[in-house]
Amino acid sequence: MKNITDKLNARIEKTHSLVCVGLDSDYARLSRAWMDDEMPQFAFNRAIIDQTLDFACAYKINSAFYESRGAEGWEAMRRTMEYLRQLAPDVVTIIDAKRADIGNTSDQYATAFYDALHADAVTLHPWLGGEALRPFLKRSDKAAIILCHTSNAGSGEFQDLMVEDNHERLPMWRKVARNVAQDWNGQNNCWLVVGATVPQVLRDVRGEVGDMPILVPGVGAQGGDLAAVCENGLTLDKKGLMINASRSIIFADHPQQEAAALRDAINRYR
């Protein structure tokens, strides 16, 4: 099967887009118009996908908005993933679940997201080390997206702590990037998460990991600087990024226009 990074690059070339549409479909924010459907979250997602597909290299489902609703939410997530797989098998699908655990538990998580839901990628935290993530890392047809430096205000509490690495002092996020690039990426299926709110970190991470794809949340509602993201994160071939926007697209009056506008804004910097 094609390597997952090759799949992403092919989709980027096809759509001329680095936009990742975040399906953070908060049930409480859905309008009454969706409530007549037997599964409102899925119906909403389907409409968003239909409007934005031409402008997206990837879709990211934040599992919290579905798991919080129990069996119905999980089914909405499953149907959304199935719809994407049938409509556009070349688009990259991401479950934003931020998981990791000891080996046999990680194996169950990998089975749930990669096999039961057929996701192309899942977000993971590095805290338990590479050994614990082996069930994800061994799948060259799937991407393990490792949290490196996140976009939330409190991210630096641990991520900016200074650590020792071969007699060099460096921040924890840089150590994570280095380990992922040098030790974990044997299948060329590791990607990273770096928030748009820390463009200087994005620059340094790019220097550590070469052409590795980076998922960038924080553009849009969180106010990340798009120009700084592109300046600091693009690879030499003007790829290497999946720039995620969720609320600013899916809850806009015209999602199609918002997705197209973001794609075009990014391409001006490309």
C-alpha positions in Angstrom: 0.0 0.0 0.0 1.2 3.5 -0.7 3.0 5.2 2.1 0.8 7.7 3.9 3.1 10.7 3.3 3.0 9.9 -0.4 -0.8 9.9 -0.2 -0.8 13.4 1.5 1.5 14.9 -1.1 -0.6 13.5 -3.9 -3.7 15.1 -2.4 -1.9 18.4 -2.0 -0.8 18.4 -5.6 -4.3 17.5 -6.8 -6.1 20.2 -4.9 -3.3 22.8 -4.7 -4.3 23.1 -1.1 -2.7 22.8 2.4 -6.1 23.2 4.1 -7.2 20.7 6.7 -10.9 21.2 7.6 -11.5 20.4 11.3 -14.9 18.7 11.9 -15.2 19.9 15.5 -19.0 19.5 15.1 -20.2 20.6 18.5 -23.7 19.3 18.9 -24.7 22.2 21.0 -23.9 24.6 18.2 -25.9 22.9 15.5 -28.9 24.8 14.3 -32.4 23.5 14.6 -32.4 22.8 10.8 -30.2 19.8 11.5 -32.3 18.3 14.3 -34.8 16.8 11.9 -32.2 14.4 10.7 -31.9 11.0 12.4 -28.2 11.8 13.0 -27.6 15.6 13.1 -23.8 15.5 13.5 -23.3 13.3 10.6 -25.8 15.3 8.4 -24.0 18.5 9.3 -20.6 16.9 8.6 -21.8 15.6 5.2 -22.9 19.0 4.2 -19.6 20.6 5.2 -17.6 18.0 3.4 -19.7 18.4 0.2 -19.1 22.2 0.3 -15.4 22.1 1.1 -14.0 18.9 -0.5 -12.4 20.7 -3.5 -10.4 22.9 -1.2 -9.1 20.4 1.4 -6.1 18.1 1.5 -7.3 16.6 4.8 -10.2 16.4 7.3 -9.6 16.2 11.0 -12.3 14.9 13.4 -11.8 15.8 17.0 -13.1 12.7 18.7 -14.1 14.5 21.9 -17.1 16.1 20.2 -18.4 12.6 19.3 -17.3 10.4 22.2 -19.0 12.8 24.6 -22.3 11.7 23.0 -21.8 8.0 23.6 -22.9 5.4 21.1 -24.7 7.9 18.8 -21.7 10.2 18.7 -19.4 7.3 17.8 -21.8 6.2 15.1 -21.8 9.8 13.7 -18.0 9.7 13.6 -18.0 6.3 11.9 -20.4 7.4 9.3 -18.5 10.6 8.6 -15.3 8.6 8.1 -17.1 6.1 5.9 -18.6 9.0 3.8 -15.2 10.5 3.3 -13.7 7.1 2.3 -16.4 6.5 -0.3 -16.6 10.0 -1.6 -12.9 10.8 -1.8 -10.6 7.9 -0.9 -7.6 10.1 -1.8 -8.3 12.7 0.9 -6.3 12.3 4.2 -8.5 11.6 7.3 -7.3 12.3 10.8 -8.8 11.4 14.1 -7.7 14.0 16.7 -7.8 11.8 19.8 -4.4 12.5 21.4 -3.9 8.9 22.6 -1.0 6.8 23.8 -0.6 4.0 26.4 1.4 0.9 27.2 1.8 -1.5 24.2 -1.2 -3.7 24.4 -3.5 -0.8 25.1 -2.0 1.2 22.3 -2.6 -1.8 20.1 -6.3 -1.6 20.8 -6.3 2.2 20.1 -4.6 1.6 16.8 -7.1 -1.1 15.9 -10.0 1.2 16.8 -8.9 4.2 14.8 -6.9 2.7 11.9 -9.0 -0.4 11.3 -12.5 0.1 12.8 -12.8 3.7 11.7 -10.4 3.4 8.7 -8.6 6.7 9.6 -5.4 7.5 7.8 -3.9 9.2 10.9 -4.3 9.7 14.6 -2.9 12.3 16.9 -0.7 10.9 19.7 1.2 12.3 22.7 4.9 11.3 23.2 4.9 11.1 27.0 5.2 7.3 27.2 8.0 7.1 24.6 8.4 5.5 21.3 8.1 1.9 22.5 4.6 2.5 23.7 3.6 3.9 20.3 5.0 1.0 18.3 1.5 -0.3 17.3 1.0 3.1 15.5 4.6 3.5 14.2 4.7 0.1 12.5 2.0 1.0 10.0 3.5 2.7 6.9 0.0 3.1 5.4 -1.1 5.2 8.4 0.3 8.3 10.0 1.3 8.8 13.7 0.9 12.5 14.4 2.9 13.3 17.5 2.2 16.3 19.7 5.3 18.5 19.7 4.2 22.1 20.6 0.5 22.8 20.9 -1.4 26.1 20.3 -3.1 26.5 23.7 -2.0 29.3 26.1 -0.7 26.9 28.7 1.3 24.7 26.4 4.7 25.9 27.6 4.2 24.6 31.2 5.9 21.4 30.2 6.7 21.7 26.5 9.1 24.5 27.1 11.0 22.9 29.9 14.7 22.6 29.3 16.2 19.1 29.1 19.6 17.5 28.4 20.3 15.8 25.2 23.9 14.5 24.6 25.3 17.4 26.7 23.1 19.9 24.9 20.4 22.0 26.7 17.2 22.2 24.6 13.5 22.6 25.2 11.3 19.6 25.6 9.5 20.2 22.3 12.7 20.2 20.4 13.8 16.9 22.0 10.4 15.4 20.9 10.9 16.6 17.3 14.5 15.3 17.3 13.5 11.8 18.7 10.6 11.5 16.3 12.7 12.4 13.3 15.8 10.4 14.2 14.4 7.4 16.1 10.7 6.9 15.4 10.3 7.5 11.7 11.6 4.3 10.2 8.4 3.8 8.2 8.3 7.4 7.0 4.9 7.7 8.7 5.6 10.2 11.5 4.1 13.6 11.4 4.0 16.4 14.1 1.6 18.9 15.6 3.0 22.4 16.0 0.6 25.3 16.8 0.3 28.3 14.6 0.6 30.5 17.7 4.4 29.6 18.0 5.8 30.3 14.5 9.4 30.6 15.9 9.0 27.0 17.2 7.6 25.9 13.9 10.8 27.3 12.2 13.1 25.4 14.5 11.1 22.2 14.3 11.3 22.4 10.5 15.0 22.6 10.8 15.0 19.4 13.0 12.7 17.2 10.9 13.3 18.2 7.3 10.3 17.5 5.0 8.2 15.8 7.6 4.5 16.9 7.4 3.4 19.1 10.2 -0.3 19.6 11.3 -0.8 23.2 12.3 -3.8 24.1 14.4 -4.5 27.6 15.7 -5.2 29.5 12.4 -8.6 31.0 12.4 -10.5 31.2 15.7 -7.3 31.0 17.7 -5.7 33.8 15.8 -2.5 32.2 14.5 -0.5 34.3 11.9 -0.9 32.6 8.5 2.0 34.5 6.9 4.3 33.5 9.8 3.2 29.9 9.6 4.0 29.7 5.9 7.2 31.5 6.2 8.5 29.3 9.0 6.9 25.9 8.1 6.8 25.4 4.4 9.3 22.9 2.9 11.4 23.7 -0.2 8.8 22.2 -2.4 6.1 24.4 -0.8 4.4 21.5 1.0 4.9 20.0 4.4 2.0 21.6 6.2 -1.6 20.8 6.9 -3.1 24.1 8.1 -6.2 23.3 10.2 -9.2 25.5 10.5 -12.3 24.3 12.3 -14.8 26.7 13.7 -13.9 29.5 11.3 -15.0 27.2 8.4 -17.7 24.8 9.6 -19.7 27.4 11.5 -19.3 30.2 8.9 -22.4 31.3 6.9 -20.7 30.1 3.7 -18.2 27.3 4.5 -17.3 26.8 0.9 -16.2 30.4 0.5 -14.2 30.3 3.8 -12.4 27.1 2.8 -11.6 28.5 -0.7 -10.4 31.8 0.8 -8.1 30.0 3.2 -6.7 27.9 0.5 -6.1 30.9 -1.7 -4.5 32.9 1.1 -2.1 30.1 1.9 -1.2 29.7 -1.8 -0.3 33.4 -2.1 2.5 32.7 0.4 3.4 29.4 -1.3 
